[in-house]
Amino acid sequence: MGDWVAGLNSLDIFFIVCALLGGIPIIIRFIMMFIGADFAGDELLDADFDSVDGGADFDPDASLRFISLHGLTSFLMMFGLVGYALYRQSQVGAAFSLIGGTMAGFVSFWVIAKIFKLIASLQSSGTMNISKTIGCEGQVYLTIPPNDTGQVTIQVDNRLREFSASAEDNEEIKTGTRIQVVRISGNILIVKPIQ
């Protein structure tokens, strides 16, 4: 090992340092993921920002979508590994090694960005527009007393959901009765029994 270290020149050391700066955080993160460590991520960086002109359209994450810690570490790791391999093993020269390492770094950077974009596209807010329930049929889950609210279950967007509901004619509707939503009052569904 001593002979290998003694035989390194400054470009070799540069490539190895880049590979280590990028590779060590990636290896640590993989090990932590395998042992079940939870990364706080967004919670540590949660902050409210306003745009310069005071508008509400400012997205603080927009400028950082392409540049991320994952992207930078993968760039450094691939730049160092490929650059060193080209320079030392293939002996293509310093300029081609730097160009090859940079291209490999950008490819890995692009792949990581695409992976994160794909993961982000799989997310869903889970919120539902309550107006979609109008006209839907369901069943009383908890009896709706006269002039009060109970609970109903209605299938909306292929999901069975539970809502607070009140009877249209202010009469009692017992548990298990089939109902239909006629309108909405705030967050309460106004329902009528189906004969």
N, C-alpha and C positions, 0 to 999 in steps of 0.2 A: 504494500500500500504506500510505503514511503517513496518508492520509485515512481509510482503513478503521480503522487502529489508533487514531487520534485520536477516531473516532466510537464506540468501544466504551465501554460503561458497566460497572459492577462485575459485573452479572449475566452479561453477555456474556463477560467475562474468566473468571468462574467456570465457565461451561459449556465454554469453550475449554480451560481448564486441565484439567478433568475428562476431556475428550475426548483430550487429549494424554497425560495420565497413564495412561489405559487403552489408547489406540491405539498408542503408541510401543512398549511391550513386546510387543504382539501382532504388529506389523510386524517387529520384530527377531526374534521367534521364527519367523515364517514364512520370513524370509530365511535364518536359520540352518538351518531344516529343508531348504530348497531346496538349500543348498550342502552338505548332508550332515552337519551338526554333530550330535553325539550328546549328548543331555541326560542327565546322571547321574541326576537325579530321585530315586528311592527310595533309591539307594545312599548319597546324602549324608544322608538323613534316617533311615537305618536305626537303630533303637534298640529296646531292650526296655523295656517298661513293665509295671508291676504295678498291679492295681486297688487302691483305697484299703483294701478289706477283705481284700486278699491273695488274692483268687480268681483263677483262671486264665482267666476269661471276659472279661477286659478287652480291648477292641479299640481301640488308640490311634488308628486311622484313622476310627473311627465318627463322632467329632465334627467331623472335617474333610472328610467326604464331600461335604457340601453346599457348604461354603465352600472354594474353591480359588483359586489365583492366576489361573487361566484365567477363572473365574467373576467374580472381582472386577475384573479388567482389562476384561472384556467389559461388565460393568455400567457401569463408569466411562465407557468409550468411547461406549456407546449413550446413556447418560444425558446426556453432554455434547453429542453430535451432535444427538440428537432435541430436547433442551431448547433448544439454540441455534437450530435450524431453526424450532421453534415460536415462540420469542420474537422472533427477528430477521426471519425470512421471513414467517411466518404472522401475526405480531403479535397473538397471542392473550392476551398479558399474562403477568406474572411467575408468578402462581399456577398457571395452566394449563400454562405451560411447565415448571415444576418437577414438576407431577403427571405430565404427558406424558413427560418425561425419566425420571422414576422408574419409571413403568410400562414404558417401553421397556427400561430397565436390568434390571428384574426379569424381563422376558420373555427377554432374551438370557442372563441368569444361569440361568434355568430350562432354556433350550435347551442350554446348555453342560453343565449337570448331567445332563440326559437323555442327551446324547451320551456323556459319560464313564461313565454307568451302563450304557449299551448296550455300550460297549467292554469294560467290566469283566465283563459277562455272557458275552463271547466267550472269556474266559480259561478254561483248564483246567489242573488240576494235573499231569496226565499220569501220575499214579501209578495202579498197578493192584493190585487185591487178588489175590495169588498163588493164593488158594483157588479162583478161577474156573477154574484150569487142570485141576482134578480132573475126570477123565472125557474130557478133550480128547485128540484125536489129533494126532500130529505126526511129525517125522522126526528121526533122529539126525544132527546136524551134525558133531560131532567124536566119534569112537569112545568108547564108555563102557567103560573097562577093568574087569576083575573087581575088586570091592571098592574102587572108586574112582569119580570123577565124570567125566563128559564133558559135551558140549553138545547140546541139542536145540532145534529150532525148532517153535513151536506157534502156531497162529492163535487169538488171544484178542481179543475185542471188535473184530473185523475188522482186526486188526493182527497181522503176523507178528512174534513175539517170540522171543528166544533166552534159554534158561534153563540153569543147571547141573542135571545130572540124574545119578541113580545107578540101576542096574538093581535090580529087585525081588528077583530070585533071585541077585544078586551075580555073574552071568555076563557075559561080554563081549557088547556089542551094537555091531555094526559101523556105520560111516557109511552113511547112506542107508536104514537099516531103519526101517519104520513102527513107531511106538510109541504107547502110550496111557498117560496119567498115572493112577496108581492112588491115590497119596497124596502128602503133602508132609512133608518133615522139615526144619524150619527154612526156609531159602531154597532147598533142593534138592528137585527133583521126583523122586519114585520112580516109575519107568516100567517097563512090560513090553512086549516085542515083540508086534506083532499078526501073527497067522498068516494 
